[in-house]
């Protein structure tokens, strides 16, 4: 599995703020300590340029002990990372206590890509006023910088945090971190109040059992190269500077994931849909297109009727971008099953990727592609119907076959020995075969949902990373479902 997201923390442990609950303001970094931290950062970035493509890394977030963005070398470092072709998102946690214009100018001068920059902006009521912090946030909005806002859940600050929520635009997510120093459980009223500010605050109070198998797509790197699966995990045996692009052996050593950087980076994080492919930044995602499977997502229990609640939800989603189907069904069958909602969709991927269709406003065909296959072996499959107990179904466009289905009765699933035996009869190098319950499907080797989605996105002039896919279950917590 690829290391999709990396968290980095250098040796700097100092802050220009002096919050009572935080230890990092108690130390002021010396010139020597800053020089060491800068050297570590530069060494890490140089190695990242080589490691990231091999590891499949797409995002990097710097999570310091203290405040780093008051130091120019971090802006230069973020810029260098953003210039790497494989990196899609780069950012840091910060208190925003700096000149926005000067720092963004330095970022740009170092070759920084603004569209990749992500900031975790933390509000510290002891050190800055609400109006001053909001001014900084408005500057970020004006400059087009993606960011989220957060604060520690101190009960005495509830009124101030309510005001902060009111002052921020709705699309800016305000998260609340549990305060470890409360030394007592939050009261029911406090929990409800924080929940009204941050709809996901309840996650901060829960206890999620650690599971290292869910943490294989991220890595935490320290300034000296020590590795962890996350910021609270135990150190791994490998060091960043001697693993040579190979994945480290997973170790955790924790009983529970007790902070957002730990549980928010897990593969099974409940709300990753809301925050897109890089949920650790906590920035709500705005997809440009939406792909939906049919069974188990739009219709259930082989019914051809769509629940009215699903229809209403799809209409709301469509306001954010076009809707597409992504199914192994041929278009006519998909259209029949989705007749109540077909007018909401602008085409999609059908027949397991063998048919791509783009419509304009759900009606006129704009572009269409079929990946056809050599059907010279059809007589063989026809002869085998009685032996294997299937019905041969052939799907064509203008006389060319693009999909073949060997359908058994609905109560009988295909067994592996049967499928293996059938594959020996086919020129398998030119076909892709897959089973779905009682159906054995045959399409061109060039046809699959992934490559077809890339083709459709090419037509739309968008990246596949800008697309949301709901393929199993009703997506209750996707980013557009507020």
N, C-alpha and C positions, 0 to 999 in steps of 0.2 A: 504493500500500500504506500502511496506517495505521502510525503510530509507536506501537506497542503499549506499549513499555517505555522509560522515560527514566532515565538515570543522571545524577545531579547532583553536582558537586564545587565547593564554594565556595573562597574564597581562603585560608581558615584552614589553616595548616601547622604545627600544634603538637600536643603530646600530653602527658598527665600521667604517662605511663610513660617509662621510660628504657632500652628494650631495646637491646642492643649492636648488633644488625643493622639498626636502623631509624634514619633520619636526622631524623625529625620531633620527637624529644624534645630535639634540640639547640637548639631555638628556643622561646621562650615568647612567646606573642602579647601585644602591648600592648593597652591599652584602645582605642586608635585602630584597630588591626587587627581587633579583635573587633567594633567598631562597624561597620567597613566590611563585614565578613563578614555581620553581621546584616542590614545594609541590602541587600546583594546577595540574601540569601535571601528577604527580604520582597518585593523587586522581582520575583524569579523566581516566587514563589508567586502574586503578583497577576497576572502574565502567564499563568501556567499555568492559572488559572481560566478564562481566555478561550481559550487555545490547546488545552488537552486535549480538549475536545469536537470541535474541528475536526480535530485530528490523530488522534483515535481512541485516545488514550492511556489505558491502564488501570492501569499500575503505575509507581511511581517509587521508586528506591533511591538513597540518598545514600551515596557512597563517598568519604570524606574522606581527605586527607593528615593523619593524626593521629586524635585523639579529639574528637568533637563533642558527644556526649550528656551531657557534664559541663556543657554550657552550656544554660541553660533555654530560650533562644530557639529552639533546635533542636527541643525537645519541642513547643513551641507551633507551630512550623512544620509538623512531622509531623502534628499534630492538624488544622491547617487544611487540609492536603492530603487527609487521610483523610475530611474532611467533604465533599469534592467528589463529586458524584453519580456521575461517570463513572470515578472511581478505585476500583479493587478491592483494591489492595495498595500499602502504603507502608512503607518501613523504612530501616534504616541499618546500616552496619558499626560495631561498638562493642566495647570491651574489658570492658564491664559494671562499670566502676569507679565506681559511683554508687549512691545509695540508690534501690532499685527502687520502694519504696512512694511516696516523695516525687515521683519523676519520673513515675510512672504517674498519680499524683493530678493533677499539673500537666497531663499529656496529656489527662486526662478533663475538667479544668476548662476547657481550651481547645476542647472539643468533639470530642476524638479518638474514633475508632471502634476499639475494641480488636480486633474481628474482622478488621480490615484491617492491623493492625500486624505487621511482620515484622522480626526482628533477625538479623543476621549476627554472632554472638558469638565473638570470637577469644580464645583462651587464650594467655597470655604467661607461661611458667614463670619467667622472670627477675624478674617483677614481682609475681606473686601465687601463692599456694599452691594446690595442687589442691583441697584441702578448701574454701577460700574461694570459688574459682571455681564449684565444684559447688553450693555454697549459693546462689549467685546464679542458677544455672540452675534449681534447684529452686523458687526464688521465681517465676521466669518460668512454670514449669509450673503452679504453684499459682494464678497469676493468669490462666492460660489464654492466654498470649502465644505465638504461633508463632515458632519460632526454629530456627536450625541452629548448630552449633558447629564452629569451625575452628582450625587451628594451622599453623605453619610446620614443614615436614618436616626438622627438625634431627636428624641421626642420634643425637646424644648424648641426646636427649629421648625416645627410643623407649620405654623402660620406663614413663616418666611418661605418655606418650600412650596406651599400652596400658591403664594404670590409669584414665585418663580415659574411654576407651571402656567399660570395665567398670562405671564409676560412673554413666554416662548411661543412661537408659532406651533400649531397643532402637529405639524409633520416632524418637529424635533422631539426625539424621545428623551424623556427625563427619567433616569433610573435612580433607584434608591438602594444603597448598600446597607446591609445589616450592620449595626454598631456593636462590635464585640465588647466594648467597654461599658455597656449599659449595666452589666452584672445582674440582670434580672430579665425575665421574659417580657416581651412587649405585651401591653394590655390588649384586650380585644378591640377597644376603641382606637388605640394607636395603630394596630395592624390594619384596621379598616381605613383609617385616615391615610396611611402610607400607600395602601392598595389603591385608593382613589387617585393618587398622584402617579404611581407606577403600577400598572395592571399586573406586572410580573413579580411584585414584591414578595408574594407568598413563597416563591422559589428560594428566596434568601433565608427563609425560616425553616425550610425543609431539610432533610438529611438524605442525600443521595449516596447510596452505597458505591464505593469506588469499584471500577471495573476497567482494568488496563486495556482490555480488548476494544473498548470504545475510544481509546486515546492514541491509536496508531497513526492517525493522520495529522498529528501536531507534535511540536517539540519546543522545549524551553531551553534557551542557551544563555549561559552566564558569561560575563566578560572574560573570564579565564578559560572558557571553553567547556566548563562542566555542563553536563546535560541532565535534564529531567523531562518527564512526559509533560508536566505542567509546573506552574510556579510553586506548588506545595508538595509535589512528588519527591521521592527520595532520589539522590544522585544515581545516575546510571554508570555502568562500568566504563563505557566509552567516553571519549572526549571529542568535542566538535572538530578539533584540529588533527585527529588521527583516525577518524572513522572513514575518511576517503570516499565519501559519497554513499556508503552502504548504510542501511537502516540499522539503528541501534537496537539491541535486544530490549523488549519492553519490560520495565519494572515500575512498580508504583509505591508500595509500602504504606499506603494510606488506607484507613478504614472507610473514609467518606470524602466526597468532594464538597468542601466547605466554603468555597467562594466562587464568584462568577467566572473568573479566569480558569477555574478548574472545571466546573460543570458546563459552562457555556461553550467550551471547546470540544466537548464530547461529540462523537458521531451520532449519538441518540438524543441530543439536546432537543427538547420538545418544541422549541420555538425558533429553530434554525430557519424555517420558512419565512418568518417575519423579518429576519435580519440577513437573509440572503446567504451566499456561499461563504461569507466570512463573519460569522455572528459575534466573534469576540469584540468587534468594534462597536457593537450595540447600535448600529445605524440602520434604521428601517430601510428595507430594500424596495425599489420601485421597478418591477419587471416591465419590459416593453412588449412582451407577448406571453401567452399562457397556453400550455398544452395539457389536454385532459384525456385520460383513458376513459373507457365507457363503463365496463362492468366493475362494480364495486366503488366507482367514483361518481358517475352521473346517474346510472341506473343500477338497481339492486335486485337480487333474487330472480334473474332472467326476466324481469318485468320490462315492458317497453314503454312504461309511463315514468316520467320524471317528476320527482316530488316538487310541489310548488315552492317550497323553501329553497330548493336547489336552483330553480329557475330565477327566483328573485336575487339569489346570491350571484349567479352568473351575470345577470344584468348589471349588478353593481361592479363586478370585476371588469366587465367589458368597457367601463368608463376609463379604465387605466391602460387598456391596450387590447389588441385583437385576440380572439380566442380561436384555438385550433384543436382538432381531435388528433389523437395519436393511438392507433389501435391496429390489431392484427386483422380486423374485419375488413372485407372489401367495402368500397364506398357505399354501394347500394344497401348493403345490410346495415352498415353504420347509420346511414340516413334513415332507414326504417326504424331502427331502435331509438334514434334521437329525434324523431320527427317533431316533437314538441319544442325542441330547442335548436334545431338545425339552422334556423334563420339567424341565430346569434353567432354562428361560427363562420370564419372566413376560409374554410377548407381544412387541410391538415395532412396527416401521414396515415395512409391506409395500407391494408394487406401486408402488415409487418414491415413497412418501409418500401414496398415495391411500387407504391403509387403515392405521388406527392401532388397536392392540389392547392392552389391559391386562388381564392375568389375575391372580387372587389365588392365590399359591402354585403357579403353573404350570397351574392347572386351570380353575376357574370364571371366566367372563368378568365382569370388573368394569365396564369401560367399552370402548366401541368406536365408531369413526367411519369412514365411507366418504365420500370426496370424489367424487361421481358427475359424469358429464358427459353432454351432449346427444349421443346416438348417431344422430341423424337422417341423418348422412352415411355410415353403415355400408354402405348399398347401393352407394355409389360405390367404397368400398374393396373390397367384394366383387367388383365388376366388374374391378378392376385387378389381381387376384391373378395371372392368367396373364401379363399384360404385364410385371409387375415380378418375377415368380417368387417370391412369398411365400405363406405360409399365414396366413390371418386367424384370430386367436384373440381371443375376446371374454370378459372376466371380469365377472361380475355379482354383485350382492347384492340379494336380494328383487326381482329383475326390473330393477334399475337398473345400467347399465354404469359401472364405475369405472376400467377399464383396457382398452386395446386393444393387441395386439402383432401386428406384421407380421413373421413369422418366416421367414427364408430358410434354405436348407440350411446346416448348420454350417460348411461349407467356403467359404461365400460371404458376404462382408461387404457392408454397405450402402455405396454410393459417394455422395459429396456431391451430384453432379448429380441422382441419384435421389431423395434425401431432399428436396432443394430443390424438385423437381418435385411431390412428394407434398404438401408443405406448402402449395403454391398451391391444392390442392384442399380444404384444411381452413379453417374459421373460426379462424385461428391465435390470435386474441386470447383465446379462451376455453380454449385447450389448451396443454399443455406437451409438447413432443416431444423425444425424445432417442434416440440409438442406442447399443446395446451389442452389439458384434461383429455377429452376424447378425440382431439384433432391432431393429426400429424401434418405439419405445414411445410411446404416446399416453395422457396422463392429464389431469386437470383442471389449469388454470393455477394453482389454489390449492394444488396438491399437490406437495410436495418434501420431501426428508428433513429439511432444516433446520427448516422450519416445523412439520413433524410431530413432530420431537424436542422443540421448544418446547412444543407442545400436551401431549405425554406428560409432560414435566417439570412442566407446570402441574398435571396430575392428581396427580403425586407430591408436589407442593408443594416442589420443589427448583429450583435454578437450572441452566441448561444449562452454566454454568461448573463445576458440581459433577459433570459427567458426563465419562466417558472413552469415546472412540470408537476402535475398532480396525477399520479398513476395508481395509487392504492388508497382507498378510504376517503372519506369526505374531509377536505383540508380545512379544519375549523380555525387554525391559527396562522394562516398565511398572511403576508404583510398587508394586503389590501383589505383584510377582514378585521376592521377595527371595532 
